Amino acid sequence: MYPFERFTERAKKVLALAQEEAEAAHHGYIGTEHLLIALVREANGLAALALTNLGVHLDPVREGVQVVLTGEAPTQPSRTVAPTVRVKRVVEIAFEEARGMGNNYVGTEHLLLGLLIEGEGVAARVLGDLGVSLDTARAEIGRLRRAGSRAGTQREPRQPRGPAPSRKVIEVVERARALAAEAGAPEIGMEHLEQALAEWRAERQ
């Protein structure tokens, strides 16, 4: 079991939307296609921002999924909708990507990279048909993260001498930075810090 408390609120919402998509389609599973649609639906997430900049929008994604699924045997409806092995692997890769990027959280951008790195699911096929590769997605995510980081640091005053921030404070600020980047905000606002602090406290209750 993965520590899902490390997911950002938007990433958690994406997982809930993926289940909603699977149930609406009367599928007995949560597949990569449902996860992709959910990532695009969560329009303020960094993944959706990157995909929009790469020319990917919700309707073409839905159409692409339908094309890929056409001709496949229908699944039997199930009271319990569970993620496929492939989706579990995507989540595992997302954690690995987060660690590799130096993040102590998993955001929508990590899930998107997980879909593309796994590479065998319906989502990866649809993204490929829409012209999105791992390299282009990684580059656009990096560009958005750098833009958010620069905007957040351009107005920072010189650091006064005195006690350094604790590791806990740094964790909250990094989470706030991620929330601001996902929202496409030009800087880290008080609302991002407040949400990050609330999430941090909730994880430790």
C-alpha positions as CSV (number, residue, x, y, z in Angstrom):
1,M,0.0,0.0,0.0
2,Y,1.3,3.4,-0.9
3,P,1.2,6.4,1.4
4,F,-1.7,8.2,-0.4
5,E,-1.5,11.0,2.2
6,R,1.4,12.2,0.1
7,F,-0.9,13.0,-2.8
8,T,-1.8,16.6,-3.3
9,E,-5.5,17.5,-2.9
10,R,-5.8,17.7,-6.7
11,A,-4.1,14.3,-7.2
12,K,-6.6,12.8,-4.7
13,K,-9.4,14.5,-6.6
14,V,-8.1,12.9,-9.9
15,L,-8.3,9.4,-8.3
16,A,-11.9,10.1,-7.3
17,L,-12.8,11.4,-10.7
18,A,-11.2,8.3,-12.3
19,Q,-13.5,6.1,-10.3
20,E,-16.4,8.4,-11.2
21,E,-15.5,7.9,-14.9
22,A,-15.3,4.2,-14.6
23,E,-18.7,3.9,-12.9
24,A,-20.3,6.2,-15.4
25,A,-19.0,4.0,-18.2
26,H,-20.3,0.9,-16.3
27,H,-16.8,-0.5,-16.3
28,G,-15.8,-3.0,-13.6
29,Y,-12.4,-1.5,-13.3
30,I,-10.4,1.8,-13.1
31,G,-8.1,1.8,-16.1
32,T,-5.5,4.2,-17.4
33,E,-8.1,5.7,-19.7
34,H,-10.2,6.8,-16.7
35,L,-7.2,8.2,-15.0
36,L,-6.3,10.2,-18.2
37,I,-9.8,11.7,-18.5
38,A,-9.7,12.6,-14.8
39,L,-6.4,14.3,-15.2
40,V,-7.8,16.5,-18.0
41,R,-11.0,17.1,-16.1
42,E,-9.0,18.5,-13.1
43,A,-8.3,21.6,-15.1
44,N,-6.3,23.4,-12.5
45,G,-3.8,20.6,-12.0
46,L,-0.3,20.9,-13.4
47,A,-1.0,17.8,-15.7
48,A,-4.0,19.5,-17.3
49,L,-2.2,22.7,-17.7
50,A,0.7,20.9,-19.5
51,L,-1.7,18.9,-21.7
52,T,-3.6,22.0,-22.6
53,N,-0.4,23.7,-23.7
54,L,0.4,20.6,-25.7
55,G,-3.0,20.9,-27.5
56,V,-4.8,18.2,-25.6
57,H,-8.4,18.8,-24.5
58,L,-11.2,16.8,-22.9
59,D,-13.4,16.0,-25.9
60,P,-10.6,14.6,-28.1
61,V,-9.4,12.5,-25.2
62,R,-12.8,11.0,-24.7
63,E,-13.1,10.4,-28.4
64,G,-9.7,8.8,-28.5
65,V,-10.5,6.5,-25.6
66,Q,-13.7,5.4,-27.4
67,V,-11.8,4.6,-30.6
68,V,-9.2,2.5,-28.7
69,L,-11.9,0.6,-26.7
70,T,-14.1,-0.1,-29.7
71,G,-14.1,-3.7,-30.5
72,E,-12.9,-4.8,-27.1
73,A,-15.1,-7.2,-25.1
74,P,-17.3,-5.3,-22.7
75,T,-16.7,-5.8,-19.0
76,Q,-19.3,-7.0,-16.6
77,P,-20.6,-4.3,-14.2
78,S,-19.3,-4.7,-10.7
79,R,-20.3,-3.3,-7.4
80,T,-16.7,-2.8,-6.5
81,V,-14.7,-0.8,-9.0
82,A,-11.0,-1.5,-8.5
83,P,-7.9,-0.1,-10.2
84,T,-6.2,-2.4,-12.7
85,V,-2.7,-3.8,-12.2
86,R,-1.6,-1.3,-14.9
87,V,-3.0,1.6,-12.9
88,K,-1.3,0.4,-9.8
89,R,1.9,0.3,-11.7
90,V,1.3,3.9,-12.9
91,V,0.8,5.0,-9.3
92,E,4.1,3.2,-8.3
93,I,5.9,5.1,-11.1
94,A,4.3,8.4,-10.0
95,F,5.9,7.9,-6.6
96,E,9.2,7.1,-8.2
97,E,9.0,10.2,-10.4
98,A,8.2,12.4,-7.4
99,R,11.3,11.1,-5.6
100,G,13.4,11.6,-8.6
101,M,12.2,15.2,-8.9
102,G,13.0,15.8,-5.3
103,N,9.4,16.2,-4.3
104,N,7.9,14.8,-1.0
105,Y,4.4,14.9,-2.5
106,V,2.7,13.3,-5.6
107,G,0.9,15.7,-7.8
108,T,-1.1,15.4,-11.0
109,E,2.1,15.9,-13.1
110,H,3.7,12.8,-11.6
111,L,0.6,10.7,-12.5
112,L,0.7,12.0,-16.1
113,L,4.4,11.0,-16.3
114,G,3.5,7.6,-14.8
115,L,0.9,7.0,-17.6
116,L,3.5,7.8,-20.3
117,I,6.4,5.9,-18.7
118,E,4.2,2.8,-18.2
119,G,3.4,3.2,-21.9
120,E,1.2,0.2,-22.5
121,G,-2.2,1.4,-21.4
122,V,-5.1,2.9,-23.3
123,A,-4.1,6.3,-22.0
124,A,-0.6,6.1,-23.4
125,R,-2.0,5.1,-26.8
126,V,-4.5,8.0,-26.8
127,L,-1.8,10.5,-25.8
128,G,0.5,9.2,-28.5
129,D,-2.3,9.6,-31.1
130,L,-2.7,13.2,-29.9
131,G,1.0,13.9,-30.4
132,V,2.1,13.8,-26.7
133,S,5.2,11.8,-25.9
134,L,7.0,11.3,-22.6
135,D,9.7,13.8,-23.7
136,T,7.2,16.5,-24.7
137,A,5.2,16.1,-21.5
138,R,8.3,16.1,-19.3
139,A,9.6,19.2,-21.0
140,E,6.3,21.1,-20.6
141,I,5.9,20.1,-17.0
142,G,9.5,21.2,-16.3
143,R,8.8,24.5,-18.0
144,L,5.7,25.1,-15.9
145,R,7.4,24.2,-12.7
146,R,10.4,26.5,-13.5
147,A,8.0,29.3,-14.4
148,G,6.1,28.9,-11.1
149,S,9.4,28.7,-9.1
150,R,10.7,31.9,-10.7
151,A,7.5,33.7,-10.1
152,G,7.6,32.6,-6.5
153,T,11.1,33.8,-6.0
154,Q,11.3,37.0,-8.0
155,R,9.7,39.0,-5.2
156,E,11.4,37.3,-2.3
157,P,13.4,39.8,-0.1
158,R,16.9,39.1,1.0
159,Q,16.9,36.6,3.8
160,P,17.6,38.2,7.1
161,R,20.1,36.7,9.4
162,G,18.6,34.6,12.2
163,P,17.2,31.1,12.8
164,A,16.9,28.9,9.8
165,P,13.4,27.4,8.9
166,S,12.8,23.9,10.3
167,R,12.4,20.9,8.1
168,K,8.7,20.9,8.9
169,V,8.4,24.5,7.7
170,I,10.3,23.7,4.5
171,E,8.0,20.8,3.8
172,V,4.9,23.0,4.1
173,V,6.4,25.7,1.9
174,E,7.3,23.1,-0.7
175,R,3.8,21.7,-0.7
176,A,2.5,25.3,-1.0
177,R,4.8,25.8,-4.0
178,A,3.3,22.7,-5.6
179,L,-0.2,23.9,-5.0
180,A,0.6,27.2,-6.6
181,A,2.2,25.5,-9.6
182,E,-0.8,23.2,-10.1
183,A,-3.1,26.3,-10.0
184,G,-0.9,28.1,-12.5
185,A,-0.5,30.9,-10.0
186,P,2.3,33.5,-10.6
187,E,3.3,33.3,-7.0
188,I,2.8,31.4,-3.7
189,G,-0.1,33.0,-2.0
190,M,-1.4,32.8,1.6
191,E,-4.2,30.5,0.4
192,H,-1.6,28.0,-0.8
193,L,0.3,28.2,2.5
194,E,-2.9,27.8,4.5
195,Q,-4.0,24.8,2.4
196,A,-0.5,23.2,2.6
197,L,-0.4,23.7,6.4
198,A,-3.9,22.2,6.7
199,E,-2.9,19.1,4.6
200,W,0.3,18.7,6.6
201,R,-1.6,18.8,9.9
202,A,-4.2,16.4,8.7
203,E,-1.6,13.8,7.7
204,R,-0.2,13.8,11.2
205,Q,-3.5,13.4,13.1
